[in-house]
């Protein structure tokens, strides 16, 4: 005797070896023996043979019209043998009963399972809705397969046009487009970005990286709402003329300097900081915009400013203009360059010039200073500031020898071409600006703490840098406290701190009291976003380094081994892993052949050629 039984949702046949009433021991066609519950046996048969029963039953089931079978069903629950008799018009034989069971089981939309071999016909309204859903699903599957086919032929489906950003940066796996893209990626062995690039959806690899950043952090775009600049009391006009030192592309000019000879023979060195806090008080619309951005975002060839251009233009220290400023005047001994006193004011200052790195560097450098070449505008003032900067650096306990200083890289993108230039960190331009900024940030931090006002500080202890509302040493800089307050047009914490400084100087109430949750939120949010913005800047600099290799058609390049197979090119700040590199100690210079460059994954394939000896490297 043979049986048809259900196991794991499918039907199987076997020969009964032992019948224990409640359980059966059966042997399958392959000879495998198993024990099943007697209740799982759907029917028993002797003919046809075990090997022929299921194929013949399935063939007979395929001929059963599901719609007609549904019409034959009673409204109440029924067994499969009952409906088989109704459908065939006579007591069914085992094959006919099995065929009806298979058909019922294979049409769950029409027949709802209620138990072993028992079903109930779907109500007409339920069946209609289910059939409509099945048809919609069929059409969606056909569309998905069509889109997958297009993608594998590197054709962009029309349905992708308005969904590219979502598909690239935050795909929803429940959508047909994402399912089609994933299937095409599996078929072509390409990532989604590479496949869409092959389909022409990414005309610019640069935009691919930029748009990812914008998608994540500027979902509403980079535009600004209207911002009204507040008014403030008339400020006194300073008697000094100031000048700034900035990169050629800088529009947010935060700082400037002035040099005056005092009647007693000493020097008065002024450091003047743009004062947007005057026109953007706490909780104003402009403050909310700045708090949302937290910092200007930099990248080669572009930037996303923290403040609208109208605000920047109102407060930037632009040449030939009189600007509101937060100034610190330092009386400096004419002979020893010792700082004798500090005085801070909120005032208006005349900006006489904006000096730019590209034109100033050839004139103002260590060689021209050593030779005494001071035949250019502001040369005497710059020479004095250079001497003062060296004095300040020494007072912080930092070495004046610049031979071990790092190199900074400047990226300039023009007409889609990249130029990468270097400037040794610690050059006269760099040192004058950095030392005077350290001076004002340290001194204002000291005055604020002594006055009992809270502010946001940058601290470093035990090698760990963090932000804090408590004045604490910055060991890396060698100062007792350090607050960011010198770039209020570009960093939100600087604007927050500037409000506190202005309140301290005016004798008013602080904009932020101790334990003010807004201050802690600004510090936390800024610390997070500043790290994200810096990571993005490094990401785009890596992109442009790879573009430079392509642009200059570099076939071979020298690199220095950092550790294991991690290397850095000597000409540009590109760090990557050279898989073919033999085991070499750190600091070894090598020559690599440049291979394929991937501007989407930001990677480059290289081949080790040889070591470069010290004489050749020099």
LUMZA-187329 format. One record per residue (C-alpha): x, y, z. Coordinates in steps of 0.02 Angstrom, whole numbers, padded with zeros to 5 digits, always signed. Layout:
residues N
XYZ ...
end
This chain:
residues 618
+00000+00000+00000 +00062+00174-00048 +00015+00343+00025 +00016+00526-00027 +00068+00634+00121 +00112+00814+00156 +00282+00860+00227 +00360+01034+00243 +00225+01112+00134 +00243+00992-00012 +00168+00825-00063 +00267+00663-00064 +00229+00479-00095 +00296+00324-00010 +00262+00140+00024 +00195+00090+00194 +00318-00026+00281 +00238-00027+00455 +00066+00038+00505 +00060+00082+00689 -00113+00161+00675 -00058+00333+00735 +00106+00330+00643 +00173+00254+00486 +00345+00198+00431 +00361+00233+00245 +00493+00207+00115 +00516+00334-00024 +00555+00293-00204 +00739+00325-00169 +00738+00197-00028 +00743+00322+00114 +00638+00270+00262 +00551+00391+00377 +00418+00397+00511 +00265+00507+00485 +00104+00540+00578 -00044+00446+00510 -00141+00610+00507 -00020+00677+00377 -00070+00541+00252 -00189+00623+00130 -00242+00465+00035 -00191+00286+00002 -00170+00202-00168 -00104+00047-00254 -00108+00106-00433 -00019+00184-00526 +00156+00143-00466 +00248+00247-00339 +00360+00329-00472 +00213+00371-00586 +00084+00432-00462 +00140+00612-00432 +00185+00651-00615 +00016+00587-00673 -00077+00678-00534 +00013+00842-00574 -00025+00822-00759 -00209+00794-00719 -00207+00944-00600 -00141+01057-00737 -00299+01023-00835 -00415+01077-00695 -00486+01252-00723 -00462+01348-00562 -00607+01467-00594 -00727+01322-00625 -00659+01229-00474 -00692+01384-00368 -00870+01393-00433 -00896+01213-00381 -00848+01249-00201 -00978+01267-00064 -00972+01425+00043 -00921+01327+00197 -00761+01231+00232 -00734+01071+00131 -00613+00927+00106 -00517+00897-00055 -00602+00730-00091 -00773+00814-00073 -00732+00947-00204 -00649+00817-00316 -00814+00722-00321 -00907+00883-00359 -00786+00931-00498 -00771+00762-00584 -00953+00715-00557 -00916+00547-00476 -00822+00471-00330 -00642+00515-00373 -00508+00386-00395 -00341+00417-00304 -00266+00509-00454 -00417+00624-00470 -00421+00659-00283 -00234+00696-00283 -00254+00810-00436 -00391+00910-00348 -00282+00921-00191 -00133+00983-00290 -00239+01112-00380 -00319+01174-00219 -00151+01185-00133 -00072+01277-00280 -00203+01416-00288 -00200+01502-00117 -00284+01657-00189 -00439+01554-00231 -00435+01428-00088 -00387+01467+00091 -00311+01320+00183 -00399+01274+00344 -00311+01112+00392 -00239+00952+00321 -00327+00933+00154 -00463+01055+00204 -00499+01222+00119 -00625+01361+00103 -00662+01457-00056 -00614+01641-00050 -00765+01758-00044 -00797+01846-00211 -00743+02020-00152 -00586+01950-00071 -00546+01850-00228 -00571+02003-00339 -00451+02107-00234 -00323+01967-00226 -00328+01940-00413 -00305+02127-00442 -00156+02124-00325 -00082+01973-00412 -00100+02058-00582 -00018+02214-00516 +00124+02110-00446 +00142+02022-00613 +00154+02187-00704 +00279+02253-00577 +00386+02098-00596 +00382+02118-00785 +00434+02301-00768 +00572+02253-00648 +00639+02123-00768 +00629+02250-00910 +00729+02378-00811 +00857+02247-00762 +00878+02202-00944 +00905+02384-00991 +01035+02407-00855 +01132+02252-00905 +01140+02327-01081 +01203+02488-00998 +01045+02583-01042 +00967+02697-00911 +00781+02658-00881 +00669+02809-00894 +00599+02766-00722 +00769+02804-00645 +00775+02986-00698 +00702+03063-00540 +00765+02931-00420 +00952+02931-00452 +01004+03013-00289 +00897+02894-00188 +00963+02743-00284 +01143+02797-00263 +01146+02856-00084 +00997+02782+00010 +00917+02642-00091 +00749+02578-00034 +00752+02390-00062 +00562+02385-00069 +00557+02482-00233 +00560+02404-00406 +00702+02517-00460 +00815+02459-00319 +00772+02276-00350 +00809+02297-00535 +00973+02386-00498 +01029+02252-00375 +00990+02115-00500 +01086+02206-00636 +01234+02233-00519 +01237+02047-00483 +01231+02007-00668 +01367+02130-00719 +01475+02114-00562 +01477+02303-00545 +01431+02414-00398 +01277+02523-00414 +01381+02680-00440 +01493+02599-00571 +01344+02525-00664 +01247+02689-00667 +01406+02776-00723 +01417+02654-00870 +01235+02695-00908 +01277+02881-00921 +01185+02929-00762 +01343+03005-00685 +01414+03128-00811 +01528+03198-00675 +01619+03090-00549 +01653+03248-00450 +01466+03279-00433 +01442+03099-00378 +01546+03131-00222 +01480+03307-00193 +01299+03253-00211 +01323+03112-00086 +01380+03241+00043 +01238+03360+00000 +01110+03219+00003 +01163+03171+00180 +01196+03341+00257 +01106+03471+00150 +00944+03382+00101 +00855+03550+00080 +00993+03622-00030 +01130+03748+00004 +01026+03905-00021 +00983+04024+00120 +00818+04095+00181 +00807+04285+00192 +00913+04347+00338 +00891+04518+00416 +01045+04598+00492 +01010+04683+00658 +01067+04856+00708 +01190+04905+00842 +01250+05063+00926 +01369+05178+00835 +01546+05119+00863 +01700+05228+00882 +01817+05237+00733 +01993+05171+00763 +02137+05279+00710 +02238+05136+00636 +02238+05067+00459 +02231+04878+00451 +02275+04747+00322 +02228+04563+00306 +02327+04411+00246 +02224+04277+00161 +02220+04150+00022 +02173+04218-00149 +02002+04135-00145 +01952+04192+00030 +01794+04298+00035 +01754+04277+00221 +01897+04386+00286 +01890+04365+00474 +02051+04445+00533 +02165+04592+00499 +02316+04675+00581 +02377+04850+00617 +02545+04920+00672 +02564+05090+00756 +02710+05180+00838 +02662+05246+01010 +02727+05412+01081 +02830+05316+01210 +02923+05226+01069 +02836+05059+01091 +02730+04973+00961 +02545+04947+00967 +02500+04788+00872 +02315+04772+00834 +02225+04610+00792 +02053+04647+00720 +01917+04514+00703 +01759+04534+00599 +01607+04556+00713 +01452+04472+00639 +01388+04441+00817 +01339+04625+00820 +01210+04600+00683 +01161+04420+00720 +01107+04414+00902 +01064+04251+00986 +00906+04165+00921 +00890+04286+00774 +00852+04215+00602 +01035+04238+00554 +01091+04148+00711 +00977+04001+00672 +01051+03990+00497 +01228+03989+00566 +01181+03863+00701 +01111+03750+00565 +01268+03757+00459 +01394+03770+00604 +01542+03799+00488 +01591+03841+00311 +01622+03682+00211 +01782+03684+00108 +01830+03580-00042 +01949+03608-00188 +01871+03733-00307 +01715+03764-00205 +01644+03798-00032 +01477+03805+00056 +01475+03957+00168 +01405+03959+00343 +01323+04128+00316 +01229+04205+00169 +01330+04315+00054 +01232+04468+00111 +01292+04439+00290 +01470+04399+00236 +01480+04559+00134 +01413+04661+00280 +01549+04602+00398 +01698+04538+00297 +01854+04645+00319 +01861+04700+00139 +01992+04824+00077 +01946+05008+00060 +01804+04993+00185 +01767+05034+00366 +01707+04879+00456 +01642+04837+00630 +01773+04735+00722 +01820+04659+00888 +01998+04720+00914 +02137+04675+01032 +02279+04801+01047 +02444+04739+01116 +02577+04861+01175 +02745+04786+01128 +02914+04842+01194 +03011+04915+01049 +03174+04828+01096 +03128+04662+01176 +02960+04637+01086 +02887+04589+01254 +02699+04614+01263 +02669+04741+01402 +02480+04753+01400 +02320+04704+01310 +02168+04809+01275 +02011+04751+01185 +01877+04857+01103 +01724+04844+00993 +01749+04975+00857 +01754+05019+00674 +01919+04994+00584 +01977+05051+00413 +02040+04906+00308 +02174+04976+00194 +02226+04817+00102 +02190+04633+00078 +02357+04547+00051 +02347+04380-00039 +02462+04230-00017 +02500+04204-00201 +02567+04381-00225 +02638+04406-00050 +02736+04243-00033 +02869+04286-00164 +02901+04450-00073 +02879+04402+00108 +02978+04244+00147 +03128+04190+00249 +03251+04226+00108 +03192+04404+00076 +03184+04439+00263 +03362+04375+00287 +03420+04484+00142 +03330+04637+00211 +03224+04660+00054 +03082+04769+00116 +03036+04859-00045 +02851+04813-00056 +02692+04881+00024 +02672+04841+00209 +02848+04768+00214 +02900+04857+00374 +02742+04806+00464 +02758+04626+00407 +02940+04618+00460 +02893+04679+00634 +02752+04553+00647 +02872+04415+00592 +02990+04459+00733 +02847+04465+00857 +02780+04297+00794 +02947+04215+00825 +02950+04289+01000 +02774+04225+01036 +02817+04053+00971 +02969+04043+01085 +02866+04099+01234 +02747+03955+01203 +02895+03838+01215 +02894+03794+01030 +03053+03780+00925 +03093+03919+00805 +03182+03798+00687 +03063+03760+00544 +03166+03624+00461 +03051+03487+00522 +02888+03577+00487 +02758+03491+00381 +02707+03542+00206 +02534+03611+00171 +02454+03580+00003 +02349+03708-00089 +02220+03646-00214 +02163+03763-00352 +02029+03708-00475 +02001+03816-00628 +01907+03764-00785 +01902+03586-00719 +02091+03579-00707 +02180+03553-00542 +02343+03626-00484 +02421+03570-00321 +02553+03681-00242 +02647+03670-00078 +02688+03790+00062 +02797+03738+00205 +02703+03754+00369 +02790+03884+00476 +02831+04002+00334 +02830+04188+00381 +02653+04213+00314 +02589+04059+00404 +02677+04099+00566 +02625+04282+00576 +02441+04238+00557 +02442+04083+00667 +02540+04161+00810 +02431+04316+00820 +02274+04208+00813 +02341+04100+00955 +02377+04259+01051 +02201+04330+01041 +02114+04162+01065 +02218+04127+01218 +02203+04301+01293 +02017+04320+01263 +01993+04148+01337 +02088+04203+01492 +01990+04365+01509 +01821+04277+01487 +01863+04147+01619 +01927+04279+01741 +01767+04380+01713 +01661+04230+01761 +01582+04207+01590 +01564+04036+01512 +01634+04002+01337 +01683+03859+01222 +01866+03810+01233 +01979+03695+01135 +02086+03592+01255 +02222+03462+01238 +02284+03359+01383 +02370+03191+01375 +02371+03203+01186 +02180+03207+01176 +02097+03359+01097 +01919+03400+01146 +01799+03545+01165 +01748+03606+01337 +01656+03747+01424 +01794+03754+01555 +01958+03845+01523 +02097+03714+01523 +02271+03700+01448 +02304+03661+01266 +02468+03569+01282 +02495+03556+01095 +02495+03745+01079 +02580+03775+01245 +02447+03894+01313 +02348+03894+01475 +02182+03908+01382 +02125+03923+01202 +01956+03973+01135 +01902+03984+00954 +01849+04164+00925 +01950+04225+00775 +01843+04156+00632 +01662+04205+00670 +01616+04216+00486 +01666+04035+00460 +01639+03943+00625 +01485+03952+00734 +01576+03924+00900 +01681+04078+00861 +01523+04181+00841 +01454+04110+01004 +01615+04156+01094 +01617+04327+01012 +01447+04365+01089 +01519+04327+01259 +01672+04437+01230 +01567+04583+01170 +01453+04566+01321 +01605+04564+01435 +01680+04721+01356 +01515+04815+01360 +01478+04768+01541 +01316+04683+01493 +01240+04515+01532 +01316+04365+01442 +01223+04296+01293 +01246+04123+01370 +01236+04095+01557 +01322+03952+01646 +01239+03784+01613 +01147+03857+01463 +01088+03707+01362 +01106+03806+01200 +01292+03827+01231 +01316+03641+01261 +01212+03599+01107 +01315+03718+01000 +01476+03639+01063 +01415+03461+01035 +01340+03493+00864 +01490+03592+00804 +01613+03459+00859 +01515+03327+00763 +01488+03425+00604 +01662+03500+00600 +01732+03324+00595 +01612+03275+00456 +01656+03430+00354 +01842+03398+00374 +01821+03218+00321 +01728+03276+00166 +01866+03401+00125 +01996+03263+00136 +01885+03152+00030 +01874+03281-00109 +02060+03319-00097 +02091+03133-00128 +01975+03142-00279 +02072+03289-00352 +02239+03203-00318 +02180+03059-00427 +02117+03182-00558 +02290+03263-00555 +02372+03096-00594 +02257+03077-00743 +02273+03257-00798 +02463+03255-00793 +02468+03082-00873 +02580+03018-00734 +02645+02844-00777 +02773+02830-00637 +02782+02916-00468 +02892+02916-00315 +02818+02875-00146 +02875+02851+00032 +02827+02697+00133 +02727+02742+00288 +02702+02566+00356 +02681+02394+00280 +02608+02426+00106 +02539+02599+00147 +02626+02735+00046 +02613+02921+00011 +02662+03002-00152 +02801+03129-00131 +02726+03262-00246 +02545+03263-00188 +02453+03216-00026 +02388+03049-00090 +02398+02900+00028 +02350+02725-00028 +02396+02542-00015 +02518+02474-00144 +02478+02289-00147 +02634+02241-00247 +02752+02325-00126 +02883+02208-00049 +02916+02213+00137 +03010+02376+00166 +03042+02482+00321 +02947+02644+00348 +03029+02795+00266 +03092+02697+00115 +03069+02790-00049 +03004+02687-00194 +02957+02710-00375 +02785+02647-00428 +02702+02623-00597 +02530+02705-00599 +02392+02593-00666 +02202+02604-00668 +02124+02749-00574 +01948+02731-00505 +01867+02901-00478 +01713+02825-00399 +01795+02714-00268 +01940+02839-00259 +02074+02707-00281 +02228+02684-00389 +02314+02525-00444 +02504+02529-00441 +02650+02413-00475 +02813+02418-00378 +02963+02457-00489 +03111+02487-00375 +03181+02570-00221 +03248+02746-00240 +03417+02770-00156 +03452+02923-00049 +03564+03006-00177 +03436+02991-00316 +03296+03051-00200 +03397+03204-00153 
end
